[in-house]
Amino acid sequence: MTVYFVAQILVDNASEYQHYLDACDAVFARFNGEYLAVDPAPTVLEGDWPYTRSVLIRFPSEADLTAWYNSPDYQAIVVHRLGGAKCDSIVVHGKDEG
């Protein structure tokens, strides 16, 4: 089943966050994910939205997402994302056609 990694990000230390950006694509390329959206200024339709960046990534399965997120290479760089920004992230399970 397709799953989506959704991250809402409020960057508060741009230089620390840049360390993450400099390395994340090389790590991500080794897994089966696909960036669907990276938006530095999403349009708010409802509610309060304090974030400065939204990211949507699709994976063919939860196993692929878990392999990426828990990989030693990703764990080595995610500290820069978490150190440079407030991040709220979720996994959303897709509704695959059957």
Secondary structure, 3 states (H helix, E strand, C coil): CCEEEEEEEEECCHHHHHHHHHHHHHHHCCCCCEEEEEECCCCCCCCCCCCCEEEEEEECCHHHHHHHHHCHHHHHHHHHHHHHEEEEEEEEECCCCC
